[in-house]
Amino acid sequence: MPEVSTSRLRRARLWLAWLLVAAAYLAAVLVYQLPDRGEGSVWWNRFAWVAFMGRTFTFHAGLGLVVVLAWMALCRLWKPVLVLLPILGWAIGPAAWSYVPKRVSPLTGDTITVMSVNLLIGSGSDRAAADLILREQPDVVVLQEYSDRAHAALHEMLHADYLYVAVVSRDDAFGQAVYSRRPFVGTPVLYPPATLGTGRRAGGVVNLSDPQIRVVVEVGGREVVIQNIHTTPPVSGGQLAEQRAMIRWLAGWTRDEARPVILAGDFNATRESLGVLRDAGTVSTHDLAGTGRGSTWIDTTPLRYLPGVRIDHVLISGGLACDRSMVLESIGSDHRPILARVGF
């Protein structure tokens, strides 16, 4: 009887192992092959939300597969182990590879350093952000969740060094600002086109028609467009659909813009969900010159001790290159600031 029970237990474990392997491959296919087609039915939006979260937390799912792999090895289920290894490598391999030092050639000529800071309205991070800006001395700073209180604190500390400012200050999570040492070429564009969306949403969630400040500065004698980004957070299927609409708008605009473009800010999406922007010709400065996973969120609550995700980015196009890209220290917000130095 003990031998029969042991045999049944092993068969049950083997069936479970193959089931887990099949589920891992099926989930990867569904998550990464779902088309980004925009808003649909309620059920389609929910399915798209699940897929989006799967892409966002692929690395974390890979860590879960490590536990599954260890269990299989402990049970000596070697065939499922071998079949699971490729998808495990696919899930966590890019994160491991990101720690390999990159060969980055220093930029010559005129360069511009861009910093992005999400202040998390109500967090009181404005003073710490100003101290960090004055220490790092970026040429241009793009800020999200920029309130009247933040403006009172930051402007007082920065206006002597940053003479050129574009602000939409609001007492909700929708405000933005751009501070620049370099003169603006033309008048800053404060809002997206009305065709993208209309109206305001209460409750601290960015809407399609809320500020997305765009400025133009000169770098090396050439005009470069800098777009401050704060997309709708994917807290539901419907709001994810709005985010995807905003991302597609940004991709279309970037593709049509003849000048080099810098997109910087809080995208509320990881690299895995920004394929449409890569197709439009943008590249992440972190991919060019960063080290490690470059996680920027979440930086508050006990969750900050767990592996985070990178949802704040600097994307460049139009012949721009990068020789420095980094995630900076905490300022009390739920996002960590990022900084990149770019040029031609």
C-alpha positions as CSV (number, residue, x, y, z in Angstrom):
1,M,0.0,0.0,0.0
2,P,2.7,2.6,0.8
3,E,4.3,1.9,-2.7
4,V,0.9,2.4,-4.4
5,S,0.2,5.6,-2.5
6,T,3.7,6.9,-3.4
7,S,3.1,6.2,-7.0
8,R,-0.2,8.0,-7.0
9,L,1.3,11.0,-5.3
10,R,4.0,11.2,-7.9
11,R,1.5,11.0,-10.7
12,A,-0.6,13.7,-9.1
13,R,2.5,15.9,-8.7
14,L,3.5,15.2,-12.3
15,W,0.0,16.2,-13.6
16,L,0.1,19.4,-11.5
17,A,3.6,20.2,-12.8
18,W,2.5,19.9,-16.4
19,L,-0.7,21.9,-15.7
20,L,1.4,24.7,-14.3
21,V,3.8,24.6,-17.3
22,A,0.9,24.7,-19.7
23,A,-0.8,27.6,-17.8
24,A,2.5,29.6,-17.9
25,Y,2.8,29.3,-21.7
26,L,-0.9,30.0,-22.3
27,A,-0.8,33.0,-20.1
28,A,2.2,34.4,-21.9
29,V,0.6,34.0,-25.3
30,L,-2.7,35.6,-24.2
31,V,-1.0,38.5,-22.4
32,Y,1.4,39.4,-25.1
33,Q,-0.7,38.7,-28.2
34,L,-3.8,40.6,-27.2
35,P,-4.2,43.5,-29.7
36,D,-4.1,47.1,-28.4
37,R,-7.3,48.0,-30.3
38,G,-8.7,50.6,-28.0
39,E,-11.9,50.8,-26.0
40,G,-14.5,48.0,-26.6
41,S,-17.2,46.3,-24.6
42,V,-17.1,46.1,-20.8
43,W,-15.8,42.5,-21.0
44,W,-13.2,43.4,-23.6
45,N,-11.9,46.2,-21.4
46,R,-11.7,43.8,-18.4
47,F,-9.8,41.2,-20.5
48,A,-7.5,43.9,-21.8
49,W,-6.9,45.1,-18.2
50,V,-5.9,41.6,-17.1
51,A,-3.5,41.3,-20.1
52,F,-2.0,44.8,-19.3
53,M,-1.4,43.7,-15.7
54,G,0.2,40.5,-16.9
55,R,2.7,42.5,-19.0
56,T,3.3,44.9,-16.1
57,F,4.2,42.1,-13.7
58,T,5.9,39.6,-16.0
59,F,9.1,39.8,-13.9
60,H,7.1,39.1,-10.7
61,A,5.4,36.2,-12.4
62,G,8.8,34.9,-13.3
63,L,9.8,35.1,-9.6
64,G,6.7,32.9,-8.9
65,L,7.9,30.5,-11.6
66,V,11.2,30.2,-9.7
67,V,9.3,28.8,-6.7
68,V,7.5,26.4,-9.0
69,L,10.7,25.3,-10.6
70,A,12.3,24.7,-7.2
71,W,9.3,22.6,-6.2
72,M,9.6,20.5,-9.4
73,A,13.3,20.0,-8.8
74,L,12.7,19.0,-5.3
75,C,10.1,16.4,-6.5
76,R,12.6,15.3,-9.2
77,L,10.1,16.1,-12.0
78,W,12.9,16.8,-14.5
79,K,10.9,16.9,-17.8
80,P,8.6,19.7,-16.6
81,V,11.6,21.5,-15.3
82,L,13.3,21.4,-18.7
83,V,10.1,22.6,-20.5
84,L,9.6,25.4,-17.9
85,L,13.1,26.8,-18.2
86,P,12.6,28.7,-21.5
87,I,9.6,30.7,-20.3
88,L,11.3,31.3,-17.0
89,G,14.3,32.7,-18.9
90,W,11.9,34.8,-21.0
91,A,10.2,36.2,-17.9
92,I,13.3,37.1,-15.8
93,G,16.1,37.1,-18.3
94,P,15.7,40.7,-19.5
95,A,15.8,41.9,-15.9
96,A,19.0,39.9,-15.3
97,W,20.5,41.2,-18.5
98,S,19.7,44.8,-17.6
99,Y,22.4,44.6,-14.9
100,V,25.2,43.9,-17.5
101,P,27.1,47.2,-17.9
102,K,26.3,49.0,-21.2
103,R,29.0,50.4,-23.4
104,V,27.9,54.0,-23.7
105,S,29.9,56.5,-25.7
106,P,30.0,60.0,-24.1
107,L,28.0,62.6,-26.0
108,T,30.0,65.4,-27.6
109,G,28.7,68.9,-28.2
110,D,25.6,70.4,-26.7
111,T,23.6,68.1,-24.4
112,I,20.4,68.6,-22.4
113,T,19.6,67.0,-19.1
114,V,15.9,66.3,-18.4
115,M,14.4,65.3,-15.0
116,S,10.9,64.0,-14.4
117,V,9.3,64.2,-11.0
118,N,5.8,63.0,-9.9
119,L,5.1,64.9,-6.7
120,L,2.2,62.8,-5.5
121,I,-0.3,65.5,-4.5
122,G,-0.7,65.8,-0.8
123,S,2.6,64.0,0.0
124,G,4.6,67.2,0.8
125,S,7.4,66.1,-1.4
126,D,7.8,69.5,-3.0
127,R,10.7,70.8,-0.8
128,A,12.6,67.5,-1.2
129,A,12.0,67.7,-4.9
130,A,13.4,71.3,-5.1
131,D,16.5,70.3,-3.1
132,L,17.1,67.4,-5.5
133,I,16.6,69.6,-8.6
134,L,19.1,72.2,-7.3
135,R,21.6,69.5,-6.5
136,E,21.3,67.7,-9.9
137,Q,21.0,71.0,-11.9
138,P,19.0,69.5,-14.9
139,D,18.4,71.8,-17.8
140,V,14.6,71.0,-18.0
141,V,12.4,69.6,-15.2
142,V,8.9,68.2,-16.0
143,L,6.6,67.8,-13.0
144,Q,3.4,65.9,-12.6
145,E,0.7,66.2,-9.9
146,Y,1.7,69.9,-9.5
147,S,-0.6,71.7,-7.1
148,D,-0.9,75.3,-5.9
149,R,1.0,74.3,-2.8
150,A,3.8,72.8,-4.8
151,H,4.0,75.8,-7.0
152,A,4.4,78.1,-4.0
153,A,7.3,76.1,-2.6
154,L,9.1,75.1,-5.8
155,H,8.8,78.4,-7.6
156,E,10.3,80.3,-4.6
157,M,13.3,77.9,-4.6
158,L,13.8,77.5,-8.4
159,H,12.8,80.7,-10.1
160,A,16.3,82.3,-9.8
161,D,17.9,79.4,-11.8
162,Y,14.9,78.4,-14.0
163,L,13.7,81.5,-15.7
164,Y,11.4,79.8,-18.2
165,V,8.3,78.2,-16.7
166,A,5.1,76.7,-18.0
167,V,2.5,75.9,-15.3
168,V,-1.0,74.5,-15.0
169,S,-1.2,74.4,-11.2
170,R,-4.3,72.7,-9.7
171,D,-5.4,71.4,-6.3
172,D,-5.9,67.9,-7.7
173,A,-3.7,65.2,-9.3
174,F,-4.0,66.8,-12.7
175,G,-1.5,69.8,-12.5
176,Q,1.7,69.9,-14.4
177,A,4.7,72.2,-14.8
178,V,7.9,72.6,-16.8
179,Y,10.9,74.5,-15.5
180,S,13.7,75.2,-17.9
181,R,17.1,77.0,-18.0
182,R,16.8,77.3,-21.7
183,P,14.4,79.7,-23.4
184,F,11.3,78.3,-24.9
185,V,10.9,78.5,-28.6
186,G,7.4,79.8,-29.1
187,T,4.5,79.5,-26.7
188,P,4.2,76.3,-24.6
189,V,1.2,74.1,-25.4
190,L,-0.6,73.4,-22.1
191,Y,-3.4,71.0,-23.0
192,P,-3.9,68.2,-25.5
193,P,-6.2,68.8,-28.5
194,A,-9.9,68.9,-27.6
195,T,-10.5,66.0,-30.0
196,L,-8.7,63.7,-27.5
197,G,-11.2,64.2,-24.8
198,T,-13.3,66.8,-22.9
199,G,-14.3,67.6,-19.4
200,R,-12.8,67.0,-16.0
201,R,-12.9,64.0,-13.8
202,A,-13.1,64.4,-10.0
203,G,-11.4,62.1,-7.6
204,G,-7.7,62.4,-8.4
205,V,-7.5,60.5,-11.7
206,V,-6.0,62.0,-14.8
207,N,-8.4,62.6,-17.7
208,L,-7.8,62.7,-21.4
209,S,-8.3,66.4,-21.5
210,D,-6.1,67.3,-18.5
211,P,-2.8,69.1,-18.9
212,Q,0.0,67.6,-21.0
213,I,2.5,70.5,-21.3
214,R,4.7,70.7,-24.4
215,V,7.6,73.0,-24.9
216,V,10.3,73.5,-27.4
217,V,14.0,74.3,-26.6
218,E,17.2,74.4,-28.7
219,V,19.9,71.8,-28.4
220,G,23.0,72.2,-30.4
221,G,21.2,74.8,-32.6
222,R,18.3,72.5,-33.3
223,E,14.8,72.7,-32.0
224,V,13.8,69.8,-29.7
225,V,10.2,69.2,-28.5
226,I,9.8,68.1,-24.9
227,Q,6.4,66.6,-23.9
228,N,5.4,66.3,-20.3
229,I,3.6,63.0,-19.8
230,H,0.9,61.9,-17.3
231,T,-1.4,59.3,-18.6
232,T,-4.5,57.8,-17.0
233,P,-3.7,55.2,-14.4
234,P,-5.1,51.7,-15.3
235,V,-7.3,51.4,-12.2
236,S,-10.1,49.9,-14.3
237,G,-10.8,48.6,-17.8
238,G,-12.4,51.8,-18.9
239,Q,-9.6,54.0,-17.6
240,L,-7.0,51.7,-19.2
241,A,-8.8,52.2,-22.5
242,E,-8.4,56.0,-22.0
243,Q,-4.7,55.5,-21.3
244,R,-4.2,53.5,-24.5
245,A,-6.0,56.2,-26.5
246,M,-3.6,58.8,-25.0
247,I,-0.6,56.5,-25.8
248,R,-1.8,56.1,-29.4
249,W,-2.3,59.9,-29.7
250,L,1.3,60.4,-28.5
251,A,2.6,57.8,-30.9
252,G,0.8,59.5,-33.9
253,W,2.0,62.9,-32.9
254,T,5.6,61.7,-32.4
255,R,5.5,60.0,-35.8
256,D,4.3,63.1,-37.5
257,E,6.6,65.6,-35.7
258,A,9.5,66.5,-37.9
259,R,11.7,67.7,-35.0
260,P,13.4,65.5,-32.4
261,V,11.1,64.6,-29.5
262,I,11.6,63.9,-25.8
263,L,8.7,62.3,-24.0
264,A,9.2,62.4,-20.2
265,G,7.0,61.7,-17.3
266,D,4.6,59.3,-15.7
267,F,3.3,56.9,-18.3
268,N,1.6,54.6,-15.8
269,A,2.8,51.8,-18.0
270,T,5.9,49.7,-18.2
271,R,8.1,49.2,-21.3
272,E,6.2,46.1,-22.2
273,S,3.0,48.2,-22.8
274,L,4.7,51.0,-24.8
275,G,5.2,49.1,-28.1
276,V,3.2,51.6,-30.1
277,L,5.6,54.3,-29.0
278,R,8.6,52.2,-30.0
279,D,6.9,51.6,-33.3
280,A,6.7,55.4,-33.7
281,G,10.5,55.6,-33.4
282,T,11.1,56.3,-29.8
283,V,13.7,54.6,-27.6
284,S,14.0,54.5,-23.8
285,T,17.0,56.3,-22.4
286,H,17.1,53.6,-19.7
287,D,17.5,51.0,-22.4
288,L,20.4,53.0,-23.9
289,A,22.3,54.1,-20.7
290,G,20.5,52.8,-17.6
291,T,21.5,50.0,-15.3
292,G,19.2,47.4,-13.7
293,R,15.5,47.3,-13.7
294,G,15.2,51.0,-13.0
295,S,12.0,50.7,-10.9
296,T,10.3,54.0,-10.1
297,W,7.0,52.8,-8.5
298,I,5.9,52.2,-5.8
299,D,8.1,54.1,-3.4
300,T,5.7,54.4,-0.4
301,T,4.1,52.0,2.1
302,P,5.8,48.6,2.9
303,L,5.4,47.7,-0.8
304,R,8.5,49.8,-1.4
305,Y,10.6,46.9,-0.1
306,L,9.3,44.6,-2.8
307,P,10.5,44.6,-6.5
308,G,8.8,47.6,-8.1
309,V,8.1,48.5,-11.8
310,R,9.4,51.2,-14.1
311,I,6.4,53.4,-15.2
312,D,8.3,56.7,-15.4
313,H,10.3,57.0,-18.6
314,V,12.3,59.4,-20.8
315,L,11.8,58.4,-24.4
316,I,13.7,60.0,-27.3
317,S,13.4,60.1,-31.1
318,G,14.7,61.9,-34.1
319,G,18.4,61.2,-33.9
320,L,18.8,61.9,-30.2
321,A,21.1,59.7,-28.1
322,C,21.7,59.3,-24.4
323,D,24.8,58.7,-22.3
324,R,23.3,59.0,-18.8
325,S,20.0,57.7,-17.5
326,M,19.3,57.0,-13.8
327,V,16.6,56.7,-11.2
328,L,17.2,59.1,-8.3
329,E,16.5,58.8,-4.6
330,S,13.2,59.0,-2.8
331,I,11.6,62.4,-2.2
332,G,8.5,61.2,-0.3
333,S,6.4,60.6,-3.4
334,D,5.1,57.2,-4.5
335,H,7.3,57.7,-7.6
336,R,11.1,58.1,-7.7
337,P,12.4,60.9,-10.0
338,I,14.3,60.0,-13.1
339,L,17.0,61.9,-15.0
340,A,18.6,61.5,-18.5
341,R,21.2,63.4,-20.4
342,V,20.6,63.4,-24.2
343,G,22.1,65.1,-27.2
344,F,22.9,64.4,-30.9
